[in-house]
Amino acid sequence: MRERFVYLDHASTTPVRPEVLEAMLPYFTQKYGNASSLYSIGRESKKAMEEARIKVAAALGAQPGEIYFTGSGTEADNWAIKGAAYANRKKGKHIITSAIEHHAVLHTCQYLEREGFEVTYLPVNEKGLVSPDDVRAAIRDDTVLISIMFANNEIGTIQPIAEIGKIAGEKGVYFHTDAVQAVGNVEINVSGMGIDLLSLSGHKFYGPKGVGALYVRKGVKITSFMHGGGQERGRRASTENIPAIVGLGKAIELATLDMEERNQKLIALRDRTINEVLKRIPHVRLNGDRQRRLPGNVNFSFEYIEGESLLLMLDMKGIAASSGSACTSGSLDPSHVLLAIGLPHEVAHGSLRLTFGEENTQEDVDYLLEVLPGIVERLRAMSPLYEEKEGSQCTVKK
Ligand SMILES: *Cc1c(COP(=O)(O)O)cnc(C)c1O
């Protein structure tokens, strides 16, 4: 039996809040009506869905009619990018994105390249920031879409979204942002920030998995994502997942309500972890920007260590963490984000992402700080690359 379990992987998913589950439950049992049906339990489902839509819109500074429910954040990203690209083919075939996007964006862009579109992948600086000047310079007459994520899922860097939105607006190019990591953590106002399309996902802010939403500014041209019935104003067919949509609505409402309070707590956990690890463990670097980062995000690279071994040893101590993006763990390719900020392959391999959430406490940080230095030391002692000389100096064997 494990002594304790400390979950430090909230960027990969979060538990469903009890209030969210409670709001969802009746829609599995008594209130199971199809939202397209005309009898009372159908209308009840429809009403619950429209209330959720109002909550999502309110959290983004949007109109309810601009919110479309989807099956996930990945689906929202796919729809935004393919939808904008296909609907605006007459204007052009050029898309601008960044090198550090989530695979839901990157792989969609790569797919479109195979379909004849051209994609510019903007570089980022050593902190993971996209330069608005680079965005401006990349815009061509045939550019149909700019897609830059709000906040990065691995290193937590928050992009200058309003500046990019302003440039996109001036040039008349659609601006999509993958805000899956930002919603519930950062203030968002789509109109104030010049955002035309925005993706979000329920399970990243204590809502259920398998439900997301796409904000589509009124008047923006995108193709329909799924063809079938007339759901979601004919743009995303298929019977709506009412329990999940209700849960998403409740979760976004709660996340927005106590955002400031939660962020203060998360920042305290984050900053103490960063300060103490940098102080107690040699040969470690913090990835990402010190200030412009998500409140709960910590990402380190430990030299002379393999990230996967670190994760396994942390797991044996009951600590759940990640070595970068969950989708690439298990493969030996280092994270594209860490390579894009200039880390050498071997350093990128030794990375550890810790993402705090609302149920974490200072005692969790105490526990982490108690076990992490010993684990790092043991792994380095086994590493052929690492040889400690007189306590602090170390050499890399060739
Ligand atoms: C998790 C995540 C996604 C994918 O969302 P799903 O709902 O899991 O499909 C997309 N982008 C970012 C930045 C994410 O963190």
The ligand as a Gaussian input file, in Angstrom:
#p B3LYP/6-31G(d) Opt

LIG

0 1
 C       -5.616000      18.737000     -23.314000
 C       -5.350000      19.686000     -24.417000
 C       -5.991000      19.558000     -25.665000
 C       -6.893000      18.399000     -25.983000
 O       -8.111000      18.436000     -25.287000
 P       -8.960000      17.078000     -25.196000
 O      -10.273000      17.509000     -24.621000
 O       -8.198000      16.184000     -24.258000
 O       -9.089000      16.523000     -26.546000
 C       -5.733000      20.496000     -26.642000
 N       -4.895000      21.518000     -26.413000
 C       -4.279000      21.694000     -25.229000
 C       -3.391000      22.859000     -25.032000
 C       -4.471000      20.779000     -24.197000
 O       -3.844000      20.950000     -23.045000

